[in-house]
């Protein structure tokens, strides 16, 4: 009984979706088009950066928007109301502390620029003389919520690659899809696969096949862990939700493939690099 009460409390805390202090929730637009100035110095601008009184957000190009979240609601900054100056912050709250814990998980996973280059670019290529090898698809259980697009990641092998997906196992109307891909990762299926177990194979341009097929299970979204469900039910921007859900799922073995899919959907290269380097086997 105690366990269920704790889960309900966590859900209520996340449902408020307000941070105790002001944070950067999302940035839309060109890279380098936003500057965070603190005490006269530019500081790194990263997702979920905590803002201090006196900080200035400067939007340098038209078409770029910054969304700031805080206890008093969300604030959108663009070139029309730039610079935005933080004039006050709010006292910490229990809900804000819960959010802060999830943000720290995100920060611990997100790689830096060097990680992104080495892990995503070089790591995806691998050895062309060796058979393809799946990434982030463990040889045990891989669960995916039914509304997330399937992206298959692999290393090694020689382009072009042929991918084949079949399933669900035992389904009345099985799906079989074949596609060619020049490199990893490949967007394999939109979020429309029926629930059930699926099997994926890869054959490279030299005729070498991945030594074992990858398998994953499409499950109802309600099957996600409580923390991930609560995040998805919040009023955060879509990309912020995907980033934090990925971080929340990263330490759960059966959900690590799903964590990668959420990071990919968020188009967060640093987070994806961190997941590939630190959690995928």
C-alpha positions as CSV (number, residue, x, y, z in Angstrom):
1,X,0.0,0.0,0.0
2,X,2.8,2.4,0.9
3,X,4.4,1.8,-2.5
4,X,1.2,2.9,-4.3
5,X,0.9,6.0,-2.2
6,X,4.4,7.0,-3.1
7,X,3.7,6.5,-6.8
8,X,0.6,8.6,-6.6
9,X,2.5,11.4,-4.8
10,X,5.2,11.4,-7.4
11,X,2.6,11.6,-10.2
12,X,0.9,14.6,-8.5
13,X,4.3,16.3,-8.1
14,X,5.1,15.8,-11.8
15,X,1.6,16.9,-12.9
16,X,2.4,20.4,-11.6
17,X,5.4,20.5,-14.0
18,X,6.7,23.8,-12.5
19,X,10.4,24.3,-11.6
20,X,11.3,25.9,-8.3
21,X,13.6,28.2,-10.1
22,X,13.6,29.4,-13.7
23,X,15.2,27.1,-16.3
24,X,15.8,26.9,-20.0
25,X,13.1,24.4,-21.3
26,X,13.7,24.5,-25.0
27,X,15.5,26.4,-27.8
28,X,14.2,26.5,-31.3
29,X,16.3,28.0,-34.1
30,X,19.8,28.3,-35.4
31,X,22.8,27.1,-33.3
32,X,24.6,29.9,-31.6
33,X,21.7,32.3,-32.0
34,X,21.1,32.5,-28.2
35,X,23.4,33.8,-25.5
36,X,23.1,33.5,-21.7
37,X,25.0,36.4,-20.0
38,X,25.8,36.2,-16.3
39,X,27.7,38.9,-14.5
40,X,28.9,40.3,-17.9
41,X,30.2,37.0,-19.1
42,X,28.7,34.5,-21.6
43,X,28.1,31.1,-20.1
44,X,27.3,27.8,-21.8
45,X,23.7,27.5,-22.7
46,X,22.4,23.9,-22.2
47,X,19.0,22.4,-21.9
48,X,17.5,22.8,-18.4
49,X,20.1,25.4,-17.4
50,X,19.1,27.0,-14.1
51,X,18.9,30.8,-14.3
52,X,19.9,33.3,-11.6
53,X,18.7,36.8,-10.8
54,X,20.5,39.2,-13.1
55,X,20.9,36.6,-16.0
56,X,20.1,37.9,-19.4
57,X,18.9,35.8,-22.3
58,X,19.8,37.4,-25.7
59,X,18.3,36.1,-28.9
60,X,20.5,37.2,-31.8
61,X,18.6,36.0,-34.8
62,X,15.0,36.2,-36.0
63,X,13.1,32.9,-36.0
64,X,14.8,31.7,-32.8
65,X,12.8,31.2,-29.7
66,X,13.7,30.3,-26.1
67,X,11.2,28.8,-23.7
68,X,11.9,29.5,-20.0
69,X,10.0,27.6,-17.3
70,X,9.5,28.5,-13.7
71,X,7.1,28.5,-10.8
72,X,5.2,31.5,-12.3
73,X,4.6,29.8,-15.6
74,X,6.4,29.6,-19.0
75,X,8.0,32.6,-20.7
76,X,8.8,32.8,-24.4
77,X,11.7,34.9,-25.5
78,X,12.5,35.9,-29.2
79,X,14.1,38.8,-31.0
80,X,11.1,41.0,-30.2
81,X,11.5,40.9,-26.4
82,X,15.2,40.2,-26.2
83,X,17.1,40.7,-24.0
84,X,15.1,39.0,-21.2
85,X,16.4,39.7,-17.7
86,X,15.7,37.4,-14.8
87,X,14.5,39.7,-12.0
88,X,13.5,37.1,-9.3
89,X,13.4,33.4,-8.5
90,X,11.2,31.5,-6.3
91,X,11.9,29.5,-3.1
92,X,12.6,25.8,-3.7
93,X,9.5,23.5,-3.5
94,X,9.1,19.7,-3.2
95,X,7.9,19.5,-6.8
96,X,10.9,21.6,-8.0
97,X,13.3,19.3,-6.2
98,X,11.8,16.3,-7.9
99,X,12.3,18.0,-11.3
100,X,15.9,18.9,-10.3
101,X,16.6,15.2,-9.7
102,X,15.4,14.3,-13.2
103,X,17.4,17.1,-14.7
104,X,20.6,15.9,-13.0
105,X,20.0,12.5,-14.6
106,X,19.8,14.2,-18.0
107,X,23.0,16.2,-17.4
108,X,24.9,13.1,-16.3
109,X,24.0,11.4,-19.6
110,X,24.4,14.1,-22.1
111,X,27.8,14.1,-23.8
112,X,29.9,17.0,-24.9
113,X,30.8,18.0,-28.4
114,X,33.7,15.6,-28.5
115,X,31.5,12.7,-27.4
116,X,29.0,13.5,-30.1
117,X,31.6,13.3,-32.8
118,X,33.4,10.2,-31.6
119,X,30.4,8.2,-30.5
120,X,27.8,9.0,-33.2
121,X,30.0,9.5,-36.2
122,X,33.0,7.2,-35.8
123,X,31.1,4.7,-33.6
124,X,28.3,4.3,-36.2
125,X,30.8,3.4,-38.9
126,X,32.6,0.7,-37.1
127,X,34.6,-1.9,-39.1
128,X,33.4,-2.4,-42.7
129,X,35.0,-5.8,-42.8
130,X,32.9,-7.1,-39.9
131,X,29.3,-8.2,-39.9
132,X,26.8,-5.5,-38.8
133,X,26.1,-5.4,-35.0
134,X,23.0,-3.9,-33.5
135,X,23.4,-1.2,-30.9
136,X,21.1,-0.6,-27.9
137,X,19.1,-3.7,-28.6
138,X,20.0,-6.1,-25.8
139,X,19.6,-9.9,-26.3
140,X,17.0,-9.9,-23.5
141,X,13.9,-7.7,-23.2
142,X,13.5,-4.5,-25.2
143,X,10.2,-2.6,-24.5
144,X,9.0,0.2,-26.7
145,X,5.7,2.3,-26.1
146,X,3.4,2.0,-29.1
147,X,3.5,5.7,-30.1
148,X,7.3,6.1,-30.6
149,X,8.9,5.8,-34.0
150,X,11.4,2.8,-34.4
151,X,14.9,3.7,-35.3
152,X,17.5,0.9,-35.7
153,X,21.1,1.6,-34.8
154,X,24.1,-0.5,-35.7
155,X,27.8,-0.5,-36.2
156,X,30.2,-2.3,-38.6
157,X,29.4,-3.7,-42.1
158,X,29.7,-2.2,-45.6
159,X,27.0,0.0,-47.1
160,X,24.4,-0.3,-48.5
161,X,22.4,-2.2,-45.8
162,X,19.2,-4.1,-46.1
163,X,16.9,-4.2,-43.1
164,X,13.9,-6.5,-42.6
165,X,11.3,-6.2,-39.9
166,X,8.6,-8.8,-39.2
167,X,5.9,-9.2,-36.5
168,X,4.0,-9.2,-34.4
169,X,4.7,-12.8,-33.5
170,X,1.4,-14.7,-33.6
171,X,-0.5,-11.7,-34.8
172,X,-3.6,-12.0,-37.0
173,X,-2.2,-9.5,-39.5
174,X,1.6,-9.7,-39.4
175,X,3.7,-6.9,-40.7
176,X,6.8,-7.4,-42.9
177,X,8.8,-4.4,-44.1
178,X,12.1,-4.3,-46.0
179,X,14.2,-1.2,-46.6
180,X,17.6,-0.2,-47.8
181,X,19.7,2.2,-45.7
182,X,23.1,3.9,-46.4
183,X,24.1,4.0,-42.8
184,X,23.1,3.8,-39.2
185,X,20.8,5.0,-37.7
186,X,17.7,4.3,-39.9
187,X,14.2,5.3,-39.3
188,X,12.5,2.0,-39.7
189,X,8.9,2.4,-38.8
190,X,6.5,5.2,-37.8
191,X,4.7,4.9,-34.5
192,X,1.9,2.7,-36.0
193,X,3.1,-0.8,-35.2
194,X,0.5,-3.0,-33.5
195,X,1.4,-4.3,-30.0
196,X,3.5,-7.4,-30.0
197,X,7.0,-8.8,-30.5
198,X,9.0,-7.9,-33.6
199,X,12.2,-9.2,-35.2
200,X,14.7,-7.2,-37.2
201,X,17.6,-8.4,-39.3
202,X,20.4,-6.5,-41.1
203,X,22.5,-7.7,-44.1
204,X,25.3,-5.5,-45.4
205,X,26.5,-4.8,-49.0
206,X,29.0,-7.7,-48.8
207,X,26.2,-10.2,-47.8
208,X,27.2,-10.3,-44.1
209,X,24.3,-10.6,-41.8
210,X,24.1,-9.5,-38.2
211,X,25.0,-12.6,-36.1
212,X,21.6,-12.6,-34.3
213,X,18.3,-10.9,-35.0
214,X,17.2,-8.0,-32.8
215,X,13.9,-8.3,-31.0
216,X,11.7,-5.7,-29.4
217,X,8.2,-5.6,-27.9
218,X,5.7,-2.9,-28.7
219,X,3.6,-2.3,-25.5
220,X,0.9,0.1,-24.4
221,X,2.2,3.6,-23.3
222,X,0.6,2.8,-19.9
223,X,3.3,0.2,-19.4
224,X,6.0,2.8,-19.1
225,X,7.5,3.3,-15.6
226,X,5.5,5.7,-13.4
227,X,8.1,8.5,-13.6
228,X,8.1,8.4,-17.4
229,X,4.3,8.4,-17.5
230,X,4.2,11.4,-15.2
231,X,6.7,13.3,-17.4
232,X,4.7,12.6,-20.5
233,X,1.5,13.8,-18.8
234,X,3.1,17.2,-17.8
235,X,2.7,20.4,-19.7
236,X,6.3,20.7,-20.6
237,X,7.2,21.3,-24.3
238,X,7.3,18.1,-26.4
239,X,11.1,18.1,-26.8
240,X,11.7,18.7,-23.1
241,X,9.4,15.8,-22.3
242,X,11.3,13.5,-24.6
243,X,14.7,14.5,-23.2
244,X,13.6,13.9,-19.6
245,X,11.8,10.6,-20.4
246,X,14.9,9.3,-22.1
247,X,16.9,10.2,-19.0
248,X,14.3,8.6,-16.7
249,X,14.4,5.3,-18.7
250,X,18.2,5.1,-19.2
251,X,18.9,3.1,-16.0
252,X,16.1,0.5,-16.6
253,X,17.4,-2.4,-18.6
254,X,14.3,-3.3,-20.5
255,X,13.7,0.4,-21.5
256,X,17.1,1.4,-22.7
257,X,16.2,1.0,-26.4
258,X,13.2,3.2,-25.7
259,X,15.4,5.8,-24.1
260,X,17.5,6.0,-27.3
261,X,14.3,6.4,-29.3
262,X,13.1,9.3,-27.2
263,X,16.5,11.0,-27.4
264,X,16.5,10.6,-31.2
265,X,13.0,12.0,-31.4
266,X,14.1,15.0,-29.4
267,X,17.0,15.5,-31.9
268,X,19.3,15.7,-28.9
269,X,22.7,14.6,-30.3
270,X,24.5,15.1,-27.0
271,X,22.0,12.9,-25.1
272,X,22.0,10.3,-27.8
273,X,25.8,10.2,-27.7
274,X,25.7,9.8,-23.9
275,X,23.2,6.9,-24.1
276,X,25.2,5.1,-26.8
277,X,28.5,5.5,-24.9
278,X,27.4,4.8,-21.3
279,X,24.2,2.7,-21.3
280,X,24.0,0.7,-24.5
281,X,25.7,-2.7,-24.8
